[in-house]
Every structure is written in structure tokens, then in C-alpha cells.
Amino acid sequence: MTIIKSKFLLLSACTLAVMTFSDSAKAQTANMTATATVQNTMTLATPAQLNFGTIAAVRDAALTATVTVDTAGVETVATGGGTAITAIVDNTAVAAGQVTVADAADGATINIVINNVVDPINAAETFVLDNFTTSWNGAASVAQVIATPFAETFVAATGPNLNTLDIGATITTTLGAGTAYSDGVYNGTYDVVFSY
């Protein structure tokens, strides 16, 4: 009788232990979230606009003359001959264009394109705005083609978090037999588009 009771008590104790273990091993769930914030918008600023200064300009019936500002803001003039002339009157205001880029992803490739170019105009007289050049973060100047994308890499350590695109270009006289350009301000525009 004692043996049977002992076996019963042992079995009861084992059953209780299993029940207790099962209760303590109940599955518990932690509800978590997954969050991503998208920021494809970069912060752009234009601390300097492309300026060819004050020049003298005369047309030719068949030939042209040019004024070029490089990415370092250095101005030069050239002529194809004939009566076509460009000459520097005052270069005090001469400047390369500059766009600064901030808040982009470090190491990311940024696609850039120069487009929507409008030639500098005063009344009905124009110069042709073309032959753009760019320098990214002070690197060597590279020739660009209007409406043709090119790529640069954003470097967060530069600035810091402030990369620069310097822009040069050329204005070219239009054709007109020995006709001097009218005095006045000739304004043109162009877009510089940045995207990932």
C-alpha cells in the first residue's frame, strides 16, 4: 500500500511539474514597427550667377566672335575674323555660375543636366549661349552638352555636407554684316537639374 501511494505521489508531482513548465513556456509576442523616411529632395542654392561682365561686340555677315567665362571665373575673348569682334570693357562683375548641393546621400551618384537654355537677349538682339563647362568640388573642368545628363558623386565630408558645381559657358555673336550690338543688358537663363 505504501509503495502504491508513493508511486501515485510521484506521478502527481511529475504531472504538476509538466503543467507548471507548460504555463511558464507560453509564447509571447512583441509587436514591432519598420519605418523608413524618404528624402530625395536635395537642398540647392545659387550663390553666384554666370556673368560675362561688360563687353563690346560687333557682328559679321559670316563669322562670329565669342566671350567665354570658365569654371574659375576667368574671362577670355576670341574672334573668327572679319568684322566680328568681342572685347572686354569691364570684367569686375565677371563670375562663373555656382550651385551648392546639400542634404544628399553620402557616396550617392547625382545625375545632373543643363537644359532649357534661353539665349541672352535685349529687344530683338541675341547672343548664343552654349559650350557649358562644369567643375564639381573644384575638380578639373569638363565640357557638357546641353540636355545631356552627366553624373557626379556627393561627398558628405566636403563642406561638410556642401558640394559645389561651378559652371562656365560661352556667348557667341550672331550673324549680321558689320552691325554693332546695341548697348544694354542681355539676359538669358538656363536650368541645372539634379536628381538621383
C-alpha positions in Angstrom: 0.0 0.0 0.0 2.8 2.3 0.8 4.5 1.6 -2.5 1.3 2.4 -4.4 0.9 5.7 -2.6 4.5 6.6 -3.3 4.1 5.9 -7.0 0.9 8.0 -7.1 2.5 10.9 -5.3 5.5 10.7 -7.7 3.2 10.7 -10.7 1.2 13.6 -9.4 4.4 15.6 -8.7 5.6 14.9 -12.3 2.3 15.9 -13.8 2.3 19.1 -11.7 5.8 19.9 -12.8 4.9 19.4 -16.5 1.8 21.7 -16.1 3.9 24.3 -14.4 6.6 24.2 -17.1 4.0 24.4 -19.9 2.4 27.5 -18.3 5.8 29.2 -18.0 6.8 28.4 -21.6 3.7 30.1 -23.2 4.7 32.0 -26.4 4.7 35.8 -26.0 4.6 38.3 -28.9 6.4 41.6 -29.2 4.8 43.9 -31.8 7.4 45.9 -33.7 7.4 48.5 -36.4 9.5 49.1 -39.5 10.0 52.7 -40.6 11.8 54.5 -43.4 11.9 58.2 -44.1 12.4 59.1 -47.8 14.3 62.3 -48.6 15.1 62.5 -52.3 15.0 66.3 -52.2 18.4 67.9 -52.1 18.9 71.5 -50.8 20.1 73.7 -53.7 21.4 77.3 -53.5 22.9 79.6 -56.2 25.5 81.8 -54.5 26.8 83.0 -57.9 25.3 83.6 -61.3 27.1 83.4 -64.6 28.2 86.9 -65.6 30.2 87.9 -68.7 30.8 91.4 -67.4 30.7 94.5 -69.8 31.8 93.8 -73.3 31.9 95.4 -76.8 30.5 93.2 -79.5 30.2 93.6 -83.3 28.7 91.1 -85.8 30.0 89.9 -89.1 28.0 88.5 -92.1 29.7 85.1 -92.0 31.9 84.9 -89.0 31.5 85.1 -85.2 33.2 86.2 -82.1 33.0 84.8 -78.6 33.2 85.6 -74.9 34.0 82.7 -72.5 33.9 82.5 -68.8 35.5 79.3 -67.4 34.6 77.5 -64.2 37.2 79.5 -62.3 35.6 82.8 -63.4 38.3 83.7 -65.9 37.1 85.5 -69.0 38.6 85.3 -72.5 37.5 86.6 -75.9 38.1 85.3 -79.4 37.1 86.2 -83.0 36.7 84.1 -86.1 37.7 87.1 -88.2 36.0 89.7 -90.4 34.2 92.4 -88.6 33.2 90.1 -85.8 34.6 91.5 -82.6 34.2 90.9 -78.8 36.3 92.9 -76.3 36.3 93.2 -72.6 35.3 96.7 -71.3 35.0 95.9 -67.6 35.4 92.5 -66.0 34.7 93.5 -62.4 31.4 91.6 -62.4 32.7 88.5 -64.3 31.8 85.3 -62.5 31.2 81.6 -63.1 27.8 80.3 -62.0 27.7 78.2 -58.9 25.2 75.8 -57.4 25.7 74.3 -54.0 24.2 71.0 -53.1 23.4 69.9 -49.5 21.4 67.1 -47.7 22.2 64.4 -50.3 23.2 60.8 -49.5 26.9 60.3 -48.9 28.5 58.4 -51.8 25.4 58.6 -54.0 25.5 59.3 -57.7 23.8 62.5 -58.6 22.5 62.9 -62.1 22.8 66.5 -63.5 21.6 68.0 -66.7 21.8 71.6 -68.1 18.7 72.3 -70.2 16.1 74.9 -71.1 18.7 77.3 -72.3 17.4 80.7 -73.3 19.9 82.9 -75.2 20.8 86.3 -73.7 18.5 88.8 -75.4 18.0 92.6 -75.4 15.0 93.6 -77.5 15.5 91.5 -80.7 19.2 91.1 -80.4 20.8 88.0 -79.0 24.0 86.1 -78.3 24.1 82.3 -78.5 24.7 80.7 -75.0 26.4 77.4 -75.3 29.6 75.4 -74.7 28.9 74.9 -71.0 31.7 73.6 -68.7 31.4 72.3 -65.1 33.7 71.7 -62.2 32.5 69.5 -59.3 34.0 70.4 -55.9 36.9 72.1 -57.6 37.9 69.3 -59.9 39.1 69.8 -63.4 36.7 71.5 -65.8 34.6 69.2 -68.0 32.7 70.2 -71.2 29.0 69.5 -71.1 26.4 69.2 -73.8 23.0 70.9 -73.3 20.2 68.4 -72.4 22.8 65.6 -72.0 22.9 64.2 -68.4 26.2 63.7 -66.5 26.9 62.3 -63.1 28.8 63.4 -60.0 29.3 61.7 -56.6 28.1 63.5 -53.4 30.7 63.6 -50.7 29.3 64.4 -47.3 32.8 65.2 -45.9 33.1 68.1 -48.4 31.8 71.3 -47.0 30.9 69.4 -44.8 27.6 68.4 -46.4 28.0 71.1 -49.1 29.2 70.1 -52.6 29.6 72.7 -55.3 29.1 72.8 -59.1 30.9 75.7 -60.8 29.6 76.5 -64.3 31.2 78.2 -67.2 29.9 78.9 -70.7 30.4 80.9 -73.9 28.3 83.5 -75.6 28.7 83.9 -79.4 27.7 86.7 -81.6 25.0 86.1 -84.3 25.5 87.0 -87.9 24.9 90.5 -89.3 27.1 92.4 -91.7 29.3 94.7 -89.5 26.5 95.5 -87.2 27.4 96.6 -83.6 25.3 95.3 -80.8 23.0 97.8 -79.1 24.0 99.0 -75.7 22.1 97.4 -72.9 21.8 94.3 -70.6 21.4 91.0 -72.3 19.7 88.4 -70.1 19.5 84.7 -70.7 18.6 81.7 -68.5 19.3 78.0 -68.1 18.2 75.3 -65.7 20.5 72.9 -63.8 18.5 69.8 -62.8 19.7 67.5 -60.0 18.3 64.0 -59.3 19.3 60.6 -58.0 
